[in-house]
Amino acid sequence: MGLTDLADGLTRGVEAVGDNISEALFEPVIRLGVTGLARSGKTVFITSLVANLLDRGRMPGLLAGAEGRIEAAYLQPQPDDTIPRFDFENHLAALTSPAPYWPASTRSVSELRLSLRVRPTGLLSGLSGPRTIHLDIVDYPGEWLLDLGLLDKSFADWSADVLERIADRPEAAAYRDLLTDTDTQAQHDEPTAQALAAAFTAYLTAARDNGYSDCTPGRFLLPGDLAGSPALTFAPLSGPSKRGTLLREMERRFEAYKSKVVKPFFRDHFSRIDRQVVLVDALGAIHNGPQAVEDLRRAMADILSAFRPGRNAFLTRLLLGKRVEKILFAATKADHLHHSQHAKLSAIMEALTRDARDRADFAGAETRAMALASLRATTEDRLTHDGTALDVVRGTLLDTGKRAAFYPGALPDDPAHLLSPARSGAHKWLEADYKIMSFAPAPLTLKPGEGPPHIRLDRAAQFLIGDRL
């Protein structure tokens, strides 16, 4: 154990004790982490959740709200002065304007504090007045969370995993060709290193765009101020590691990425989270085929490594016994399906995250999977096509702006009908063709006291924070 890691662990332990004492004596704080992979809807989830906690007319599933025990809700400055504030007001304005549009996606860490004035229940209701409970929402890209798995891997192990995974992916053809023409045992040459890193980053971008989930290192896709730095200029290579070679320099940069980029994120942000939401675009993966579904399943399992103290020595020292108490896996965009298929989507989500949830349950975290829509953008209808009645959704298509009725195909009753061909390496679905459309947000007319329309957002809030209210 290095002195830096030891100091980090001791500092985190002192902070944790101080936080626990402050919460017990003064005002409790719930730190809710919200993450997910690309296009899973993190920004819309947080915006709609906060709006519906401020105006709780559409939150019957949140018991404290339904019982009238939440007397007030208001925004306050976030407690971390060095973290950007989540831009709630502008995001809400985008969703509720006369010509609504989807706000920009998550690019870095941000935070928002929502304070709730709550009357206690049970025996405490007659002994004390209302108390303030702070909900600190921390938004961060899911691609960064996947990077935790790198901490357990050597450069050789990571390279072998990646090269095996991309061996037959057309998105990686250009990188494979470049790698074939590269002598990894030659003396390090910076233009060669940059060319390899650029080609590998191009693969990651294309893979993400085509529905693949496990696109690490995550900062290659969201570099921020690290763009062009040596810590983000490496790529998977195979062969022996010899001093002075291109491969040895790539190995050194891989280790620098772990120590300079990955570890600080978990030390400064992740280790303080109490409750966690992992948002998943399961419908998008199903649309992209069996390989995308299997990739998503593996990514969910890898993500759960972040919530299991004990597997990683660095994380165990950092958390010092603290662990995330509740984890929600949410399949988003449920409004793209008729409600008659929501139970099937929830079952698929359960099956997709089974490995991941079993690991988290073993670590003591309470987990749940569900299908939801943070903002409902469609309405439901029934049409007859070739003599068959179809349950459809209607909405405004994002690319054309036209209203359309959409039937995505019937999800299977048994999730194994999707997961089995995905695990076996099938390239396409044999018995069905699952489609997906992108809908624009619908214009809203909200009554006083109502937040934006949603599907099961109240149930998600009850699971995540209801016991603390």
ZAMARGU-4260 file (C-alpha; in steps of 0.2 Angstrom, whole numbers, plus 5000, padded with zeros to 4 digits):
<rodrens>
0) 5000/5000/5000 | 5007/5017/4995 | 5008/5032/5007 | 4996/5042/4995 | 4983/5028/4995
5) 4985/5026/5014 | 4983/5045/5017 | 4968/5045/5005 | 4960/5031/5015 | 4963/5040/5032
10) 4956/5056/5025 | 4940/5048/5018 | 4938/5039/5035 | 4939/5055/5045 | 4927/5063/5033
15) 4914/5049/5034 | 4914/5050/5053 | 4911/5069/5052 | 4897/5067/5040 | 4889/5053/5050
20) 4890/5064/5066 | 4883/5079/5057 | 4869/5070/5049 | 4864/5062/5065 | 4864/5078/5075
25) 4858/5090/5062 | 4851/5088/5044 | 4853/5071/5035 | 4860/5070/5018 | 4857/5057/5004
30) 4870/5057/4990 | 4861/5050/4975 | 4873/5045/4960 | 4865/5045/4943 | 4874/5037/4929
35) 4872/5027/4913 | 4879/5023/4897 | 4877/5034/4881 | 4860/5040/4877 | 4852/5032/4892
40) 4844/5048/4897 | 4853/5054/4913 | 4850/5073/4910 | 4832/5070/4907 | 4830/5058/4922
45) 4838/5071/4934 | 4828/5086/4927 | 4811/5077/4928 | 4815/5069/4945 | 4819/5086/4953
50) 4804/5095/4944 | 4793/5081/4951 | 4800/5082/4968 | 4797/5101/4968 | 4779/5099/4962
55) 4773/5082/4967 | 4756/5081/4959 | 4762/5066/4948 | 4771/5056/4962 | 4758/5045/4970
60) 4771/5031/4972 | 4782/5042/4983 | 4773/5039/5000 | 4780/5054/5009 | 4773/5065/4995
65) 4756/5055/4994 | 4754/5057/5013 | 4757/5075/5012 | 4772/5074/5024 | 4783/5084/5012
70) 4779/5101/5017 | 4792/5110/5005 | 4805/5107/4993 | 4818/5119/4987 | 4835/5120/4978
75) 4850/5126/4987 | 4868/5129/4982 | 4877/5112/4981 | 4890/5109/4995 | 4905/5105/4984
80) 4912/5122/4978 | 4923/5114/4965 | 4910/5104/4956 | 4899/5112/4942 | 4881/5114/4946
85) 4868/5103/4937 | 4860/5116/4925 | 4842/5111/4931 | 4833/5127/4926 | 4839/5127/4908
90) 4836/5109/4905 | 4819/5110/4912 | 4816/5125/4900 | 4821/5115/4886 | 4809/5101/4890
95) 4794/5113/4894 | 4796/5126/4881 | 4783/5129/4867 | 4794/5120/4855 | 4803/5107/4867
100) 4819/5099/4863 | 4830/5086/4872 | 4844/5095/4883 | 4863/5091/4880 | 4869/5075/4887
105) 4881/5072/4902 | 4899/5077/4898 | 4907/5078/4915 | 4903/5078/4934 | 4889/5089/4940
110) 4879/5091/4956 | 4863/5098/4963 | 4856/5099/4980 | 4837/5098/4983 | 4831/5101/5001
115) 4815/5093/5007 | 4806/5099/5023 | 4797/5082/5029 | 4786/5078/5044 | 4791/5062/5053
120) 4779/5047/5054 | 4776/5034/5067 | 4781/5037/5085 | 4792/5052/5080 | 4778/5062/5073
125) 4772/5067/5090 | 4789/5070/5097 | 4797/5082/5085 | 4793/5094/5071 | 4797/5094/5053
130) 4816/5091/5048 | 4826/5095/5033 | 4833/5081/5022 | 4845/5086/5009 | 4846/5076/4992
135) 4863/5079/4984 | 4862/5072/4966 | 4878/5068/4958 | 4878/5066/4939 | 4892/5058/4930
140) 4895/5048/4914 | 4893/5029/4914 | 4909/5028/4903 | 4919/5033/4918 | 4911/5021/4929
145) 4916/5007/4918 | 4934/5012/4920 | 4935/5005/4938 | 4937/4988/4930 | 4954/4994/4923
150) 4961/4995/4941 | 4962/4976/4942 | 4970/4973/4925 | 4987/4974/4919 | 4990/4982/4902
155) 4993/4965/4895 | 4977/4958/4902 | 4967/4973/4896 | 4974/4972/4879 | 4970/4954/4877
160) 4952/4957/4882 | 4950/4971/4870 | 4958/4963/4855 | 4948/4947/4857 | 4932/4957/4859
165) 4935/4968/4843 | 4942/4954/4832 | 4926/4953/4822 | 4918/4970/4824 | 4918/4980/4808
170) 4919/4996/4818 | 4937/4991/4822 | 4943/4986/4805 | 4954/5002/4803 | 4962/4999/4820
175) 4966/4981/4816 | 4973/4985/4799 | 4984/4999/4807 | 4990/4987/4821 | 4995/4974/4808
180) 5006/4986/4800 | 5014/4992/4817 | 5029/4985/4825 | 5025/4985/4843 | 5043/4980/4848
185) 5051/4995/4838 | 5058/5010/4848 | 5044/5022/4854 | 5039/5034/4841 | 5026/5048/4846
190) 5017/5050/4829 | 5014/5031/4828 | 5007/5031/4846 | 4996/5045/4842 | 4990/5037/4826
195) 4986/5021/4836 | 4977/5030/4849 | 4967/5040/4836 | 4962/5025/4827 | 4957/5016/4843
200) 4947/5031/4849 | 4938/5031/4832 | 4933/5013/4835 | 4926/5017/4852 | 4916/5031/4845
205) 4909/5020/4831 | 4905/5006/4843 | 4896/5017/4855 | 4886/5025/4841 | 4881/5007/4835
210) 4875/5002/4852 | 4890/4994/4861 | 4892/4997/4879 | 4909/4992/4885 | 4919/5006/4877
215) 4934/5009/4889 | 4944/5019/4893 | 4929/5030/4895 | 4939/5047/4895 | 4944/5043/4877
220) 4926/5047/4873 | 4924/5061/4885 | 4942/5068/4886 | 4938/5086/4893 | 4954/5095/4897
225) 4964/5079/4895 | 4962/5079/4876 | 4979/5076/4868 | 4988/5071/4884 | 4999/5056/4885
230) 4987/5048/4898 | 4974/5047/4884 | 4987/5042/4870 | 4988/5023/4871 | 4979/5008/4863
235) 4979/4989/4866 | 4994/4980/4859 | 5000/4962/4861 | 5018/4956/4863 | 5032/4956/4876
240) 5035/4972/4886 | 5053/4977/4883 | 5062/4993/4888 | 5061/5007/4876 | 5048/4999/4864
245) 5032/5007/4859 | 5023/4993/4868 | 5032/4998/4885 | 5027/5016/4883 | 5009/5011/4879
250) 5010/5001/4895 | 5017/5016/4905 | 5003/5027/4899 | 4990/5014/4903 | 4996/5014/4921
255) 4996/5033/4921 | 4978/5033/4916 | 4973/5022/4930 | 4983/5032/4943 | 4980/5050/4937
260) 4963/5049/4929 | 4953/5034/4936 | 4958/5034/4954 | 4955/5053/4957 | 4937/5051/4951
265) 4933/5037/4963 | 4942/5046/4977 | 4934/5063/4975 | 4916/5058/4969 | 4911/5040/4969
270) 4916/5035/4987 | 4903/5047/4995 | 4888/5040/4986 | 4874/5032/4996 | 4861/5027/4983
275) 4864/5024/4965 | 4854/5024/4948 | 4861/5015/4933 | 4851/5020/4918 | 4851/5008/4903
280) 4845/5010/4885 | 4840/4992/4884 | 4828/4995/4869 | 4842/5002/4859 | 4853/4987/4863
285) 4839/4975/4858 | 4837/4985/4842 | 4856/4984/4838 | 4856/4965/4839 | 4862/4950/4850
290) 4880/4956/4851 | 4875/4973/4858 | 4864/4964/4871 | 4878/4953/4876 | 4890/4968/4877
295) 4877/4977/4888 | 4875/4962/4900 | 4894/4961/4902 | 4895/4980/4905 | 4882/4979/4918
300) 4892/4966/4927 | 4907/4976/4926 | 4899/4991/4933 | 4894/4982/4948 | 4912/4979/4952
305) 4912/4997/4958 | 4899/4993/4971 | 4908/4978/4979 | 4922/4983/4992 | 4934/4969/4993
310) 4937/4965/4975 | 4948/4979/4972 | 4961/4984/4985 | 4961/5002/4981 | 4943/5004/4982
315) 4942/4994/4998 | 4954/5005/5007 | 4945/5020/5000 | 4928/5016/5006 | 4933/5009/5023
320) 4917/4999/5025 | 4906/5011/5017 | 4895/5004/5003 | 4881/5010/4992 | 4865/5005/5001
325) 4853/5004/4986 | 4855/5002/4967 | 4842/5004/4954 | 4844/4997/4937 | 4832/5007/4926
330) 4828/5003/4908 | 4823/5020/4901 | 4812/5025/4886 | 4798/5014/4892 | 4786/5026/4883
335) 4792/5019/4867 | 4782/5004/4871 | 4764/5002/4874 | 4761/4998/4893 | 4756/4980/4889
340) 4774/4977/4885 | 4782/4986/4900 | 4782/4970/4911 | 4792/4961/4898 | 4804/4975/4897
345) 4806/4975/4916 | 4809/4956/4915 | 4822/4958/4902 | 4831/4971/4913 | 4830/4959/4927
350) 4838/4946/4917 | 4851/4958/4909 | 4857/4963/4926 | 4856/4946/4935 | 4874/4943/4936
355) 4877/4961/4941 | 4863/4961/4954 | 4869/4945/4962 | 4886/4952/4965 | 4879/4968/4973
360) 4866/4958/4984 | 4881/4947/4990 | 4889/4964/4995 | 4874/4969/5005 | 4866/4982/4993
365) 4848/4981/4990 | 4844/4981/4971 | 4830/4983/4960 | 4826/4983/4941 | 4812/4992/4932
370) 4806/5000/4916 | 4803/5019/4917 | 4801/5034/4906 | 4808/5050/4914 | 4798/5061/4903
375) 4783/5053/4893 | 4784/5059/4875 | 4771/5047/4867 | 4753/5043/4869 | 4745/5025/4867
380) 4733/5019/4853 | 4727/5003/4845 | 4727/5000/4826 | 4722/4986/4815 | 4735/4980/4802
385) 4731/4966/4790 | 4717/4961/4802 | 4728/4961/4817 | 4726/4973/4832 | 4742/4981/4836
390) 4745/4991/4852 | 4755/5006/4846 | 4763/5023/4853 | 4761/5039/4844 | 4773/5053/4845
395) 4783/5066/4835 | 4798/5059/4826 | 4814/5067/4831 | 4822/5067/4813 | 4807/5073/4803
400) 4796/5082/4816 | 4780/5072/4809 | 4768/5064/4820 | 4768/5045/4818 | 4761/5029/4826
405) 4774/5016/4830 | 4774/4997/4833 | 4792/4991/4838 | 4788/4973/4838 | 4782/4961/4852
410) 4796/4958/4866 | 4797/4940/4871 | 4788/4933/4886 | 4804/4924/4891 | 4820/4935/4892
415) 4830/4919/4888 | 4824/4921/4870 | 4835/4937/4869 | 4849/4932/4881 | 4852/4915/4874
420) 4857/4920/4856 | 4866/4935/4863 | 4877/4924/4874 | 4880/4911/4860 | 4887/4925/4848
425) 4872/4926/4836 | 4874/4941/4824 | 4855/4944/4822 | 4838/4939/4829 | 4831/4924/4820
430) 4812/4925/4825 | 4809/4944/4826 | 4814/4961/4821 | 4815/4974/4835 | 4814/4992/4829
435) 4816/5008/4838 | 4811/5026/4834 | 4818/5042/4842 | 4804/5054/4848 | 4805/5072/4852
440) 4798/5078/4868 | 4779/5083/4867 | 4773/5100/4871 | 4767/5101/4889 | 4753/5110/4898
445) 4756/5108/4916 | 4743/5111/4930 | 4749/5120/4946 | 4758/5108/4957 | 4761/5095/4943
450) 4778/5090/4937 | 4782/5083/4919 | 4773/5067/4914 | 4783/5051/4917 | 4781/5032/4919
455) 4786/5025/4936 | 4797/5039/4941 | 4788/5040/4958 | 4791/5022/4961 | 4810/5024/4957
460) 4810/5039/4970 | 4801/5028/4983 | 4814/5014/4981 | 4829/5026/4981 | 4825/5038/4995
465) 4808/5034/5002 | 4815/5025/5017 | 4824/5041/5022 | 4809/5052/5021
</rodrens>
